[in-house]
Amino acid sequence: MAGRLKATKKMKRIMRNYYMEAKYSKYLGKKVAWITSGGPVEPLIAMGVIPVYPENHGAMIGASKMGGRLSEYAEGLGYSQDVCSYVKDDITSSITKESPIKGGLPEPDMLICSNNICGTVLKWYEIQARKFNVPLFIYDTPFVHTEFTDEARDYVNEQTKEYIRFLEKTLGKKFNYKKMNLVGKRSLHAMKLWKEVLNTAAHKPSPMTAFDAFFHLALIVTLRGKKIVITYYQSLLKELQERNKQNIGAVDNEKYRLLWDNLPIWFRMRWLSEKFASHNAALVADTYTQAWCGVIDYIDENDFLGTMGEAYTRIHLNVGVDQMADTIKGFILQYDVDGLVMHSNRSCKPYSFGQYDIQNLIKEMDIPVLMIESDMTDDRKFAESQVEARIDAFMEVIKQKRKEKSEG
């Protein structure tokens, strides 16, 4: 295999410094805001607030194989097994301080919640706002069933204005529109670079896999709008482009190309990567990491505040199943994939409930579909032998289709 990307060390260093800054925010005279992964972070950065993402923390908990234990603790407090494991992990960690980060996340000065990713975040953030006794702002986005209406645009633009008023009141200072203009331009620039990074995987062989993308996604989520994100993705893009020039693939002897749908299974990333690679298969793209660059066409860099409401409303999880299926069809063609792997995620209902409908809507593409039932952080919900058998059978179907195609 091509080996780990050189940019990985730099990424780890940036993230370590970011968490250190958040940990010592009070000594630095800065405020911390907990924010949902789909929330509008740019106004926070423009106001000098450090954004912290409990969902990112949940992913780290999952990767550290602590998710099942922390979820079980929350269930002992009365939370249902069917509640999102990110929620249960975060609530448990805020109580017990058990975390991959020493002492857990820094306590928030405010919470920013956007329901464009799911409805569960509303109750989750209400619970934590009460626990920490801090103000909560909910950035409400209407669901885009078929089209984005003028009424919806007016509504979310008013949400943006309310958000700014909330920040001014909470921080006790006027909103910095000049800084916001710069942050908005940097955010859009970073999203465009991230898209270019993901597009390099259309090359055969692919210079990276979706598992690499899951890791390198962290900066576009966490620090979108900061110059360091642009610099980092420029270096990552250059490295991937160089791999393409030399035809260096992330998977040795890449023969089959796959598309992943839904969040990663954080605690089985390495195992899944190696399992697919053993079949000479590369997961070259996914719907999850694309979410942070899929709305750039709706953003005007000269009017970021006036257009960000529409962009944040149109993200992948806040649109109808037909649009989701169209997105997947586009990726199948763009990355020339041989099969679709769907993670039926017990935690993420908005991502998982429509998957069988999507299968029906993409039948015309005539590609095999594998459904893996699991959870993003809770290892109690992963049956390795069953998943392994399904992957083996799925790959045999793909190999047979390839053989028939070549013979025909």
Stockholm file with secondary structure:
# STOCKHOLM 1.0

chainA/1-408         MAGRLKATKKMKRIMRNYYMEAKYSKYLGKKVAWITSGGPVEPLIAMGVIPVYPENHGAMIGASKMGGRLSEYAEGLGYSQDVCSYVKDDITSSITKESPIKGGLPEPDMLICSNNICGTVLKWYEIQARKFNVPLFIYDTPFVHTEFTDEARDYVNEQTKEYIRFLEKTLGKKFNYKKMNLVGKRSLHAMKLWKEVLNTAAHKPSPMTAFDAFFHLALIVTLRGKKIVITYYQSLLKELQERNKQNIGAVDNEKYRLLWDNLPIWFRMRWLSEKFASHNAALVADTYTQAWCGVIDYIDENDFLGTMGEAYTRIHLNVGVDQMADTIKGFILQYDVDGLVMHSNRSCKPYSFGQYDIQNLIKEMDIPVLMIESDMTDDRKFAESQVEARIDAFMEVIKQKRKEKSEG
#=GR chainA/1-408 SS CCCCCTHHHHHHHHHHHHHHHHHTHHHHTCCEEEECTTSCCHHHHHTTCEEECHHHHHHHHHHTTCHHHHHHHHHHTTCCTTSCHHHHHHHHHHHHCCSSSTTCSCCCSEEEEETTSCSHHHHHHHHHHHHHTCCEEEECCCCBSSCCCHHHHHHHHHHHHHHHHHHHHHHTSCCCHHHHHHHHHHHHHHHHHHHHHHHGGGSSSCSSCHHHHHHHTHHHHHSTTSHHHHHHHHHHHHHHHHHHHTTCCSSTTCCEEEEEESSCCGGGHHHHHHHHHTTTEEEEEETTGGGGTTTGGGCCTTSHHHHHHHHHHSSGGGBCHHHHHHHHHHHHHHTTCSEEEEEEESSCHHHHTTHHHHHHHTGGGCCCEEEEEECSSCGGGCCHHHHHHHHHHHHHHHHHHHHHHHHC
#=GC SS_cons         CCCCCTHHHHHHHHHHHHHHHHHTHHHHTCCEEEECTTSCCHHHHHTTCEEECHHHHHHHHHHTTCHHHHHHHHHHTTCCTTSCHHHHHHHHHHHHCCSSSTTCSCCCSEEEEETTSCSHHHHHHHHHHHHHTCCEEEECCCCBSSCCCHHHHHHHHHHHHHHHHHHHHHHTSCCCHHHHHHHHHHHHHHHHHHHHHHHGGGSSSCSSCHHHHHHHTHHHHHSTTSHHHHHHHHHHHHHHHHHHHTTCCSSTTCCEEEEEESSCCGGGHHHHHHHHHTTTEEEEEETTGGGGTTTGGGCCTTSHHHHHHHHHHSSGGGBCHHHHHHHHHHHHHHTTCSEEEEEEESSCHHHHTTHHHHHHHTGGGCCCEEEEEECSSCGGGCCHHHHHHHHHHHHHHHHHHHHHHHHC
//
